[in-house]
């Protein structure tokens, strides 16, 4: 086998899984962007009330307002107050080092939308009206006040919800408030429509008000300023987040960047890139992943698998997306600067293991631009699979408490040696980044060899019972086996890269961990496919591969997303290698000429 590099080794040692469940800090209070958005929605509620009020006042006697100047002045005043509240909210967020201006549309855009919607509703009320019938006009004005109250109540409910996501997971309380406001409006409108000779059905007005409410929410929680194509984001050298000063960087201290794109639905995919790991002088001296400052990490360059956004079978094609590049050698978990010495003392190399720091910087940007997705799916491949498991806990705890979340770990299955767990992983500074809010993991020490991956993953899954956790691997994944063989043999051994020497041992341990985790947590399922290829997320096999009797991965993922009974544990019946799968050359046991792998 050729020399192992970060790019060729898309898998990595797994004790990380341990940290993955334990990393975390509960954010105190409401995040400043959420407060800002809440204030903006409250300001929109007031503006809607005032614009409807201006129309209702005019409605009583249009003859007193020739040219509609008084009505229009009232609408303009509402716009001025909205703009002032908008600016004040943004300034408040900025003082707390949070973005809010880029999070939403402008106050002018909101005022225009409200004015247009209210005007349309008023026009429908005035269809066929006799403007000399003062009694009838007063009745119609009253009906506009019903709409005024409904609009205000809807937006106030949205305002309260976005500020208190953790108190209303799933939005049940918000939905109840919305339904109550609309029901009250419908009852009042239905009662007075015949009296006022208004032909417009309450459902039509209710739909218009609801549409305005939905547009206000979309325009303040899904940033309109994110491009609909993959775009590189370069963060500042220092980022203030949750009371910490974060310095994002790659292993050599170079600039860190990430990639984002806007979709067409309020669903969010956060993906963690893979790329191997390093834990001593030898492994850290191997050719490193390219720095993230270039475009080599841009997912637009590899439009395959679930990154093929033109494929109609891709369930994520129209989602908002955030791509988290990998360049820190610590499976997106670390926060340490480590100098690794050569065994003979003649050389050393200093590595910045700042994967968790980078992930936190990306989390900050993400929650400030996609405030409250209906659905959050956190995924990653290889090292990124560990990153997804670990950092999904932060995303769910800090940012997206009300979203329906899913976690997909592609080829990060956690088979490591006790020595690697207790010695090497701790060098990355993971002990300090563990999610301590999970009671079962609060006292866990990475130096304890009994802290297995299955225990950690199941503890996380049980702490978030609404969240399905999925783990994928092939039965004889050659890259994961390579890392495990490095741990078993030692990276200075002549057999270090003869991964096939550990194939059966790795397979047995991987299967055992998968079964243990799935048994301990009913919302966690595994998928073990045939062959020895490493990772699948960015491969078109997600749409076609059924080798060994497994379902197509896309169908399995869709079953998870829909809550279908078809989502269950999957394991290949015949796990033989497929055409093109990695295998030793010349063939040696346990690999046979037919592609079969025969373990004792």
C-alpha positions as CSV (number, residue, x, y, z in Angstrom):
1,X,0.0,0.0,0.0
2,X,1.2,3.5,-0.8
3,X,2.2,5.9,1.9
4,X,-0.9,6.9,3.9
5,X,-1.8,10.6,3.5
6,X,-4.6,12.6,5.0
7,X,-6.4,12.7,1.6
8,X,-6.2,9.0,0.9
9,X,-7.0,8.1,4.5
10,X,-10.5,9.3,4.8
11,X,-11.0,7.4,8.1
12,X,-9.6,7.8,11.4
13,X,-9.1,6.4,14.8
14,X,-12.2,6.4,16.8
15,X,-12.0,7.0,20.4
16,X,-13.0,10.2,19.3
17,X,-16.4,8.9,19.5
18,X,-16.0,9.1,23.1
19,X,-15.4,12.8,23.1
20,X,-17.9,13.2,20.6
21,X,-20.7,12.5,23.0
22,X,-19.2,14.4,25.7
23,X,-18.2,17.6,24.3
24,X,-20.3,20.5,25.3
25,X,-21.2,23.6,27.1
26,X,-24.7,24.7,27.6
27,X,-25.1,28.2,26.4
28,X,-26.4,30.6,29.0
29,X,-29.4,32.7,28.2
30,X,-30.8,33.4,24.7
31,X,-28.3,33.9,21.9
32,X,-28.0,37.5,20.7
33,X,-29.1,36.7,17.1
34,X,-32.2,35.0,18.3
35,X,-33.0,37.9,20.6
36,X,-32.4,40.3,17.6
37,X,-34.6,38.3,15.3
38,X,-37.3,38.1,18.0
39,X,-37.2,41.8,18.3
40,X,-37.5,42.3,14.6
41,X,-40.5,40.0,14.4
42,X,-42.1,41.9,17.3
43,X,-41.4,45.1,15.4
44,X,-43.0,43.6,12.3
45,X,-46.0,42.7,14.4
46,X,-46.4,46.3,15.5
47,X,-45.9,47.5,12.0
48,X,-48.6,45.2,10.7
49,X,-50.9,46.4,13.4
50,X,-50.2,50.0,12.6
51,X,-50.6,49.6,8.9
52,X,-53.9,47.8,9.3
53,X,-54.9,50.5,11.8
54,X,-54.2,53.2,9.3
55,X,-56.4,51.5,6.8
56,X,-59.2,50.8,9.3
57,X,-59.2,54.5,10.3
58,X,-59.4,55.6,6.7
59,X,-62.1,53.0,6.0
60,X,-64.5,54.7,8.3
61,X,-64.7,57.8,6.2
62,X,-62.4,58.0,3.1
63,X,-64.0,61.4,2.3
64,X,-62.1,63.0,5.2
65,X,-58.8,61.9,3.7
66,X,-58.7,63.2,0.1
67,X,-55.7,61.8,-1.7
68,X,-55.3,59.3,1.2
69,X,-52.5,61.5,2.6
70,X,-53.4,60.8,6.2
71,X,-53.6,57.1,5.7
72,X,-50.3,57.0,3.8
73,X,-48.6,59.2,6.5
74,X,-49.7,56.7,9.1
75,X,-48.2,53.9,7.0
76,X,-45.0,55.9,6.6
77,X,-44.8,56.5,10.3
78,X,-45.1,52.7,10.9
79,X,-42.2,52.2,8.5
80,X,-40.1,54.7,10.4
81,X,-40.7,53.0,13.7
82,X,-40.0,49.7,12.1
83,X,-36.7,50.9,10.7
84,X,-35.7,52.3,14.1
85,X,-36.5,49.1,15.9
86,X,-34.7,47.1,13.2
87,X,-31.5,49.2,13.7
88,X,-31.7,49.0,17.5
89,X,-32.1,45.2,17.4
90,X,-29.0,44.9,15.1
91,X,-26.9,47.1,17.3
92,X,-27.9,45.1,20.4
93,X,-26.7,41.9,18.7
94,X,-23.5,43.6,17.4
95,X,-22.6,44.7,21.0
96,X,-22.7,41.0,21.9
97,X,-20.5,40.0,18.9
98,X,-23.4,38.4,17.0
99,X,-24.5,39.0,13.5
100,X,-28.1,40.0,12.8
101,X,-28.0,42.5,9.9
102,X,-26.9,39.9,7.5
103,X,-29.4,37.4,9.0
104,X,-32.5,39.1,7.7
105,X,-33.9,41.3,4.9
106,X,-34.0,45.0,5.4
107,X,-36.7,46.8,7.3
108,X,-37.7,48.5,4.0
109,X,-38.3,45.1,2.5
110,X,-40.5,44.1,5.4
111,X,-42.4,47.4,5.4
112,X,-43.0,46.9,1.6
113,X,-44.3,43.4,2.2
114,X,-46.6,44.4,5.0
115,X,-47.9,47.4,3.1
116,X,-48.6,45.3,0.0
117,X,-50.3,42.5,1.9
118,X,-52.5,44.8,4.0
119,X,-53.4,46.8,0.9
120,X,-54.5,43.6,-0.9
121,X,-56.7,42.6,2.0
122,X,-58.2,46.0,2.3
123,X,-59.0,46.1,-1.4
124,X,-60.7,42.7,-1.1
125,X,-62.8,44.1,1.7
126,X,-63.7,47.1,-0.4
127,X,-64.8,45.2,-3.5
128,X,-68.2,46.7,-4.5
129,X,-68.4,49.0,-1.5
130,X,-70.7,52.0,-1.4
131,X,-68.4,54.7,-0.1
132,X,-71.4,56.8,0.9
133,X,-72.7,54.2,3.3
134,X,-71.0,55.3,6.5
135,X,-72.6,52.5,8.6
136,X,-71.3,49.9,6.2
137,X,-67.9,51.5,6.1
138,X,-67.7,51.4,9.9
139,X,-68.5,47.7,9.8
140,X,-65.8,47.0,7.3
141,X,-63.3,49.0,9.3
142,X,-64.1,46.8,12.2
143,X,-63.3,43.8,10.1
144,X,-59.9,45.2,9.2
145,X,-59.2,45.5,12.9
146,X,-59.9,41.7,13.2
147,X,-57.2,41.2,10.5
148,X,-55.0,43.7,12.4
149,X,-55.2,41.7,15.6
150,X,-54.6,38.4,13.8
151,X,-51.5,39.7,12.0
152,X,-50.1,41.1,15.3
153,X,-50.8,37.9,17.2
154,X,-49.2,35.6,14.6
155,X,-46.0,37.6,14.4
156,X,-45.9,37.9,18.2
157,X,-46.1,34.1,18.5
158,X,-43.3,33.8,16.0
159,X,-41.3,36.3,18.0
160,X,-41.7,34.5,21.2
161,X,-40.9,31.2,19.6
162,X,-37.6,32.2,18.0
163,X,-36.4,33.7,21.3
164,X,-37.3,30.6,23.3
165,X,-36.5,27.6,21.0
166,X,-35.4,25.4,23.9
167,X,-38.7,26.0,25.7
168,X,-40.8,24.9,22.7
169,X,-39.1,22.0,20.9
170,X,-40.9,21.2,17.7
171,X,-42.9,24.5,18.0
172,X,-46.1,22.9,19.5
173,X,-46.8,26.0,21.7
174,X,-46.2,28.4,18.8
175,X,-48.5,26.3,16.5
176,X,-51.2,26.4,19.1
177,X,-50.9,30.1,19.4
178,X,-51.1,30.5,15.6
179,X,-54.1,28.3,15.4
180,X,-55.9,30.1,18.2
181,X,-55.3,33.5,16.6
182,X,-56.6,32.4,13.2
183,X,-59.6,30.6,14.7
184,X,-60.5,33.8,16.6
185,X,-60.1,35.8,13.4
186,X,-62.2,33.4,11.3
187,X,-65.0,33.4,13.9
188,X,-65.2,37.2,14.0
189,X,-64.9,37.6,10.2
190,X,-67.6,35.0,9.6
191,X,-69.9,36.8,12.1
192,X,-69.6,40.3,10.6
193,X,-69.2,39.5,6.9
194,X,-72.9,39.2,6.2
195,X,-73.6,42.3,8.2
196,X,-71.1,44.3,6.2
197,X,-72.0,42.8,2.9
198,X,-68.4,41.6,2.5
199,X,-68.1,38.8,-0.1
200,X,-64.5,37.9,0.7
201,X,-64.3,34.5,2.4
202,X,-62.5,34.4,5.8
203,X,-60.3,31.6,4.5
204,X,-59.0,33.9,1.7
205,X,-58.0,36.6,4.2
206,X,-56.7,34.1,6.7
207,X,-54.5,32.6,4.0
208,X,-53.2,36.1,3.1
209,X,-52.3,36.9,6.7
210,X,-50.7,33.5,7.2
211,X,-48.7,33.9,4.0
212,X,-47.5,37.3,5.3
213,X,-46.5,35.7,8.6
214,X,-44.6,32.9,6.9
215,X,-42.8,35.3,4.6
216,X,-41.8,37.4,7.6
217,X,-40.4,34.4,9.4
218,X,-38.5,33.2,6.3
219,X,-37.1,36.7,5.7
220,X,-35.8,37.0,9.2
221,X,-34.6,33.4,9.9
222,X,-33.1,32.3,6.5
223,X,-30.5,34.8,5.4
224,X,-31.3,36.2,2.0
225,X,-27.7,37.3,1.6
226,X,-26.3,33.7,1.3
227,X,-25.7,32.8,-2.3
228,X,-27.4,29.9,-4.0
229,X,-24.1,28.5,-5.1
230,X,-21.2,27.2,-3.0
231,X,-19.4,30.3,-1.6
232,X,-16.2,30.4,0.5
233,X,-16.4,32.2,3.9
234,X,-13.2,33.5,5.5
235,X,-13.7,34.2,9.2
236,X,-11.7,36.8,11.1
237,X,-8.5,35.6,12.8
238,X,-10.3,35.9,16.1
239,X,-14.0,35.2,16.7
240,X,-16.0,36.0,19.8
241,X,-18.5,33.2,20.5
242,X,-20.3,32.2,23.7
243,X,-17.9,34.1,25.9
244,X,-14.7,32.7,24.2
245,X,-12.2,34.1,21.9
246,X,-11.7,31.5,19.1
247,X,-8.8,31.5,16.7
248,X,-9.7,29.2,13.7
249,X,-6.7,27.7,11.8
250,X,-5.3,24.6,10.2
251,X,-2.5,22.4,11.6
252,X,0.2,24.8,10.4
253,X,-1.5,27.9,11.8
254,X,-2.8,28.9,8.3
255,X,-6.1,30.6,7.6
256,X,-9.2,28.4,7.9
257,X,-12.2,28.8,5.6
258,X,-15.5,27.0,5.0
259,X,-18.2,26.8,2.3
260,X,-22.0,27.6,2.3
261,X,-24.9,27.7,0.0
262,X,-28.6,28.7,0.2
263,X,-31.3,26.3,-0.8
264,X,-35.0,26.8,-1.4
265,X,-36.5,25.1,1.7
266,X,-36.0,25.8,5.4
267,X,-33.9,22.6,5.9
268,X,-30.2,22.6,6.8
269,X,-27.4,20.1,6.1
270,X,-24.1,20.6,8.0
271,X,-21.4,18.3,6.6
272,X,-18.0,17.6,8.1
273,X,-15.2,16.7,5.7
274,X,-13.0,13.7,6.2
275,X,-9.2,13.4,5.8
276,X,-7.5,11.2,8.4
277,X,-5.8,12.0,11.6
278,X,-2.3,12.4,13.2
279,X,-1.1,11.7,16.8
280,X,2.7,11.5,16.8
281,X,5.8,12.6,14.9
282,X,5.5,9.9,12.3
283,X,1.8,10.4,11.4
284,X,2.0,14.1,11.6
285,X,4.9,14.2,9.3
286,X,2.9,12.5,6.6
287,X,1.8,14.8,3.7
288,X,-0.9,16.9,5.2
289,X,-4.3,17.9,3.8
290,X,-4.1,21.0,1.7
291,X,-4.8,24.3,3.5
292,X,-8.4,25.4,3.3
293,X,-7.7,28.8,1.9
294,X,-7.7,27.4,-1.6
295,X,-10.6,26.0,-3.5
296,X,-9.5,22.4,-3.3
297,X,-12.1,21.8,-0.5
298,X,-15.0,23.3,-2.4
299,X,-17.7,20.6,-2.6
300,X,-18.7,22.1,-6.0
301,X,-15.6,20.4,-7.4
302,X,-16.9,17.0,-6.5
303,X,-20.6,16.9,-7.5
304,X,-21.1,13.2,-6.7
305,X,-23.3,11.3,-4.4
306,X,-25.3,13.5,-2.1
307,X,-23.3,16.5,-3.4
308,X,-24.9,16.0,-6.8
309,X,-27.5,18.7,-6.4
310,X,-28.9,18.1,-9.9
311,X,-29.9,14.5,-9.2
312,X,-33.7,14.3,-8.6
313,X,-33.1,11.3,-6.3
314,X,-31.0,13.4,-3.9
315,X,-33.1,14.2,-0.8
316,X,-30.9,17.2,0.0
317,X,-30.8,18.9,-3.4
318,X,-32.8,21.9,-2.3
319,X,-31.5,22.2,1.3
320,X,-29.4,25.0,2.8
321,X,-25.9,23.6,3.2
322,X,-22.8,24.3,5.2
323,X,-19.6,22.4,4.4
324,X,-17.0,22.2,7.2
325,X,-13.5,21.5,5.7
326,X,-11.0,19.4,7.6
327,X,-7.3,20.4,8.1
328,X,-6.5,19.7,11.8
329,X,-5.7,16.0,12.2
330,X,-8.1,15.6,15.2
331,X,-11.4,14.5,13.7
332,X,-12.9,18.0,14.3
333,X,-12.7,17.4,18.1
334,X,-9.5,19.1,19.2
335,X,-8.4,22.3,20.9
336,X,-4.6,22.0,21.6
337,X,-1.2,23.0,20.3
338,X,1.0,20.0,20.4
339,X,4.7,19.6,19.6
340,X,5.6,16.0,18.6
341,X,9.2,14.9,19.0
342,X,11.0,12.4,16.8
343,X,11.9,9.3,18.7
344,X,15.6,10.0,18.5
345,X,15.2,13.6,19.5
346,X,16.6,15.0,16.3
347,X,13.5,16.8,15.0
348,X,10.0,17.9,16.0
349,X,6.8,19.2,14.5
350,X,4.2,21.5,16.0
351,X,0.6,20.9,15.1
352,X,-2.5,23.1,15.8
353,X,-5.2,20.6,16.6
354,X,-8.1,23.1,16.5
355,X,-10.9,21.1,14.9
356,X,-13.4,21.8,17.6
357,X,-12.5,25.5,17.5
358,X,-13.1,25.6,13.7
359,X,-16.4,23.8,14.2
360,X,-17.5,26.3,16.8
361,X,-16.6,29.2,14.4
362,X,-18.7,27.6,11.7
363,X,-21.5,26.9,14.2
364,X,-21.6,30.6,15.0
365,X,-21.9,31.7,11.4
366,X,-24.5,29.0,10.7
367,X,-26.9,29.9,13.5
368,X,-26.7,33.5,12.6
369,X,-27.7,32.9,9.0
370,X,-30.0,29.9,9.3
371,X,-31.7,30.7,12.6
372,X,-34.4,28.0,13.0
373,X,-34.5,25.3,10.3
374,X,-37.4,22.9,10.3
375,X,-35.0,20.1,9.8
376,X,-31.3,19.8,10.7
377,X,-29.2,17.0,9.3
378,X,-25.6,16.7,10.5
379,X,-23.4,14.4,8.5
380,X,-19.7,13.7,7.8
381,X,-17.5,11.1,6.3
382,X,-14.5,9.4,7.9
383,X,-12.9,11.9,10.2
384,X,-15.9,14.0,9.4
385,X,-18.1,11.2,10.6
386,X,-16.6,11.6,14.1
387,X,-16.9,15.3,13.6
388,X,-20.6,15.0,12.8
389,X,-21.3,12.8,15.8
390,X,-19.4,15.1,18.1
391,X,-20.4,18.6,16.9
392,X,-24.0,17.7,16.2
393,X,-24.4,17.6,20.0
394,X,-23.3,21.3,20.2
395,X,-25.5,22.3,17.3
396,X,-28.6,20.7,18.9
397,X,-27.8,22.0,22.4
398,X,-26.7,25.5,21.5
399,X,-28.5,26.5,18.4
400,X,-31.2,24.2,17.1
401,X,-33.2,23.0,20.1
402,X,-36.6,23.2,18.2
403,X,-35.5,21.6,14.9
404,X,-36.0,18.0,14.0
405,X,-32.4,16.8,13.9
406,X,-30.8,13.8,12.3
407,X,-27.1,12.6,12.5
408,X,-25.4,10.5,9.9
409,X,-21.9,9.1,10.5
410,X,-20.3,7.8,7.3
411,X,-17.4,5.5,8.0
412,X,-16.4,6.7,11.5
413,X,-17.1,3.6,13.4
414,X,-14.8,3.9,16.4
415,X,-12.6,0.8,16.4
416,X,-9.4,1.8,18.3
417,X,-7.0,0.3,20.7
418,X,-7.2,1.2,24.5
419,X,-3.7,2.7,24.3
420,X,-4.8,5.0,21.5
421,X,-7.8,6.1,23.4
422,X,-6.1,6.7,26.7
423,X,-2.9,8.3,25.3
424,X,-3.2,9.7,21.8
425,X,-6.6,11.2,21.7
426,X,-6.1,13.1,24.9
427,X,-3.3,15.0,23.2
428,X,-5.8,16.8,21.1
429,X,-7.3,18.6,24.1
430,X,-10.6,16.7,23.7
431,X,-11.1,16.3,27.4
432,X,-11.9,20.0,27.6
433,X,-14.3,20.0,24.7
434,X,-16.5,17.1,25.8
435,X,-20.3,17.8,26.0
436,X,-20.6,17.8,29.8
437,X,-24.3,18.5,29.7
438,X,-25.0,14.8,29.0
439,X,-25.3,13.3,32.5
440,X,-24.1,9.9,31.5
441,X,-20.9,11.4,30.2
442,X,-20.4,14.2,32.6
443,X,-17.7,12.5,34.7
444,X,-16.2,10.4,31.8
445,X,-12.4,10.5,31.4
446,X,-10.8,9.7,28.1
447,X,-8.0,8.0,30.0
448,X,-10.6,5.3,31.1
449,X,-10.3,2.5,28.6
450,X,-13.8,1.3,29.5
451,X,-15.3,4.3,27.7
452,X,-16.2,2.6,24.5
453,X,-17.6,4.2,21.4
454,X,-20.9,2.3,21.7
455,X,-21.3,3.6,25.2
456,X,-20.7,7.1,24.2
457,X,-22.8,7.1,21.1
458,X,-25.7,5.4,22.8
459,X,-25.5,7.9,25.7
460,X,-25.8,10.8,23.2
461,X,-28.6,9.1,21.3
462,X,-30.5,8.5,24.6
463,X,-30.0,12.1,25.6
464,X,-31.6,13.3,22.3
465,X,-34.4,10.7,21.9
466,X,-36.1,12.8,19.1
467,X,-33.0,12.6,17.0
468,X,-32.3,9.5,14.8
469,X,-28.6,8.6,14.7
470,X,-27.3,6.6,11.7
471,X,-23.9,4.9,11.2
472,X,-22.7,3.6,7.8
473,X,-19.7,1.5,6.9
474,X,-18.6,-1.3,4.6
475,X,-17.9,-4.6,6.2
476,X,-14.1,-4.5,5.5
477,X,-13.4,-0.7,5.2
478,X,-9.7,-0.6,4.2
479,X,-9.0,2.9,5.5
480,X,-10.6,2.4,8.9
481,X,-8.7,-0.9,9.0
482,X,-5.4,0.8,8.1
483,X,-5.7,3.2,11.0
484,X,-6.6,0.4,13.4
485,X,-3.6,-1.6,12.1
486,X,-1.4,1.4,12.7
487,X,-2.5,1.4,16.3
488,X,-2.0,-2.4,16.7
489,X,1.3,-2.7,14.9
490,X,2.8,0.7,15.7
491,X,3.5,3.2,12.9
492,X,7.2,2.3,12.9
493,X,6.5,-1.3,12.1
494,X,7.2,-2.8,8.7
495,X,3.6,-4.2,8.9
496,X,2.0,-0.8,9.8
497,X,0.4,-0.3,6.4
498,X,-0.5,-3.9,5.7
499,X,-4.1,-3.2,6.6
500,X,-5.3,-6.6,5.6
501,X,-3.5,-8.1,8.7
502,X,-6.2,-6.5,10.8
503,X,-9.2,-6.9,8.5
504,X,-11.0,-9.6,10.5
505,X,-10.2,-8.1,13.9
506,X,-11.5,-4.7,12.8
507,X,-14.6,-6.2,11.3
508,X,-15.5,-8.2,14.4
509,X,-14.9,-5.2,16.7
510,X,-16.8,-2.8,14.4
511,X,-19.8,-5.1,14.3
512,X,-19.8,-5.6,18.0
513,X,-19.7,-1.8,18.7
514,X,-22.5,-1.2,16.2
515,X,-24.7,-3.8,17.7
516,X,-24.0,-2.6,21.2
517,X,-24.9,1.0,20.4
518,X,-28.0,0.1,18.5
519,X,-29.2,-2.2,21.4
520,X,-28.6,0.5,23.9
521,X,-30.4,3.3,22.0
522,X,-33.6,2.6,20.0
523,X,-33.1,5.8,17.9
524,X,-29.7,4.6,16.6
525,X,-29.4,2.3,13.6
526,X,-26.4,0.9,11.6
527,X,-25.9,0.1,8.0
528,X,-23.1,-2.4,7.1
529,X,-22.6,-2.6,3.3
530,X,-20.6,-5.1,1.3
531,X,-16.9,-4.7,0.3
532,X,-13.9,-2.7,1.5
533,X,-14.4,0.8,0.1
534,X,-14.2,3.7,2.5
535,X,-17.1,6.2,2.8
536,X,-20.1,6.6,0.5
537,X,-21.6,10.1,1.0
538,X,-19.8,11.6,-2.0
539,X,-20.1,8.5,-4.2
540,X,-22.9,7.8,-6.7
541,X,-23.3,4.3,-5.1
542,X,-25.7,6.0,-2.7
543,X,-28.3,5.7,-5.5
544,X,-27.4,2.3,-6.8
545,X,-25.5,-0.1,-4.5
546,X,-27.5,-3.1,-3.3
547,X,-24.6,-5.6,-3.1
548,X,-25.0,-8.2,-0.4
549,X,-28.8,-7.7,-0.2
550,X,-28.8,-4.2,1.4
551,X,-31.2,-1.5,0.4
552,X,-30.0,1.5,-1.7
553,X,-28.6,4.0,0.9
554,X,-30.8,6.8,-0.4
555,X,-33.9,4.7,0.4
556,X,-32.5,4.0,3.9
557,X,-31.9,7.7,4.5
558,X,-35.3,8.6,3.2
559,X,-36.9,6.0,5.5
560,X,-35.0,7.7,8.4
561,X,-36.2,11.2,7.4
562,X,-39.8,10.1,7.0
563,X,-40.0,7.9,10.1
564,X,-40.8,4.9,8.0
565,X,-40.7,1.4,9.5
566,X,-38.2,0.6,6.7
567,X,-35.5,2.4,8.7
568,X,-33.8,-0.4,10.7
569,X,-30.4,-2.0,11.2
570,X,-28.9,-3.3,7.9
571,X,-26.1,-5.7,7.3
572,X,-24.9,-7.4,4.1
573,X,-25.8,-11.1,3.8
574,X,-22.8,-11.6,1.4
575,X,-20.2,-9.0,2.2
576,X,-17.7,-10.0,-0.5
577,X,-15.7,-7.3,-2.3
578,X,-17.3,-5.5,-5.2
579,X,-15.5,-4.7,-8.5
580,X,-12.9,-2.0,-7.9
581,X,-12.8,-2.5,-4.1
582,X,-9.4,-2.1,-2.4
583,X,-7.6,-5.5,-1.8
584,X,-4.0,-6.6,-1.1
585,X,-1.9,-7.3,-4.2
586,X,-0.9,-10.0,-4.4
587,X,-4.0,-11.5,-2.7
588,X,-3.4,-12.8,0.8
589,X,-5.7,-14.2,3.5
590,X,-8.4,-13.4,4.4
591,X,-9.0,-12.2,0.8
592,X,-9.9,-14.7,-1.8
593,X,-9.7,-14.5,-5.6
594,X,-13.5,-14.4,-5.9
595,X,-13.7,-11.4,-3.7
596,X,-14.8,-13.3,-0.7
597,X,-13.3,-12.5,2.7
598,X,-13.0,-15.5,4.9
599,X,-12.4,-14.8,8.6
600,X,-11.7,-17.5,11.2
